[in-house]
Amino acid sequence: MKAFQTALPFRLRAVLLAGLFCLLAGAGLIGYRLYLRPTTLTIAVGRSTARRGRSPRSSPAGSPRRSRRSG
């Protein structure tokens, strides 16, 4: 175990400490950004089987249209 107790040079310790600080600061900023992100909630209203867009006015241009003729 005494083999792992070698002292690191001052510059290496400073670089490791600065790198660890930058890593933690970046993780904190990312967490802060995610925390402040607005949350959008979607509320479904009505029946899920309701027909939407089935009126003759909303049919595609090339489809045949049925018209009501009286008489």
Rosetta constraint file for C-alpha pairs under 8 A:
AtomPair CA 1 CA 5 HARMONIC 7.33 0.50
AtomPair CA 2 CA 6 HARMONIC 7.91 0.50
AtomPair CA 8 CA 12 HARMONIC 6.49 0.50
AtomPair CA 8 CA 13 HARMONIC 6.34 0.50
AtomPair CA 9 CA 13 HARMONIC 6.33 0.50
AtomPair CA 10 CA 14 HARMONIC 6.15 0.50
AtomPair CA 11 CA 15 HARMONIC 6.15 0.50
AtomPair CA 12 CA 16 HARMONIC 6.11 0.50
AtomPair CA 13 CA 17 HARMONIC 6.02 0.50
AtomPair CA 14 CA 18 HARMONIC 6.05 0.50
AtomPair CA 15 CA 19 HARMONIC 6.04 0.50
AtomPair CA 16 CA 20 HARMONIC 6.12 0.50
AtomPair CA 17 CA 21 HARMONIC 6.13 0.50
AtomPair CA 18 CA 22 HARMONIC 6.17 0.50
AtomPair CA 19 CA 23 HARMONIC 6.15 0.50
AtomPair CA 20 CA 24 HARMONIC 6.19 0.50
AtomPair CA 21 CA 25 HARMONIC 6.02 0.50
AtomPair CA 22 CA 26 HARMONIC 6.01 0.50
AtomPair CA 23 CA 27 HARMONIC 6.25 0.50
AtomPair CA 24 CA 28 HARMONIC 6.09 0.50
AtomPair CA 25 CA 29 HARMONIC 6.17 0.50
AtomPair CA 26 CA 30 HARMONIC 6.19 0.50
AtomPair CA 27 CA 31 HARMONIC 6.13 0.50
AtomPair CA 28 CA 32 HARMONIC 6.05 0.50
AtomPair CA 29 CA 33 HARMONIC 6.09 0.50
AtomPair CA 30 CA 34 HARMONIC 6.22 0.50
AtomPair CA 31 CA 35 HARMONIC 6.04 0.50
AtomPair CA 32 CA 36 HARMONIC 6.27 0.50
AtomPair CA 33 CA 37 HARMONIC 6.31 0.50
AtomPair CA 46 CA 50 HARMONIC 7.68 0.50
AtomPair CA 53 CA 58 HARMONIC 5.85 0.50
AtomPair CA 53 CA 59 HARMONIC 7.54 0.50
AtomPair CA 54 CA 58 HARMONIC 6.63 0.50
AtomPair CA 54 CA 59 HARMONIC 6.91 0.50
AtomPair CA 55 CA 59 HARMONIC 6.76 0.50
AtomPair CA 56 CA 65 HARMONIC 6.48 0.50
AtomPair CA 56 CA 66 HARMONIC 7.51 0.50
AtomPair CA 59 CA 63 HARMONIC 6.76 0.50
AtomPair CA 59 CA 65 HARMONIC 7.94 0.50
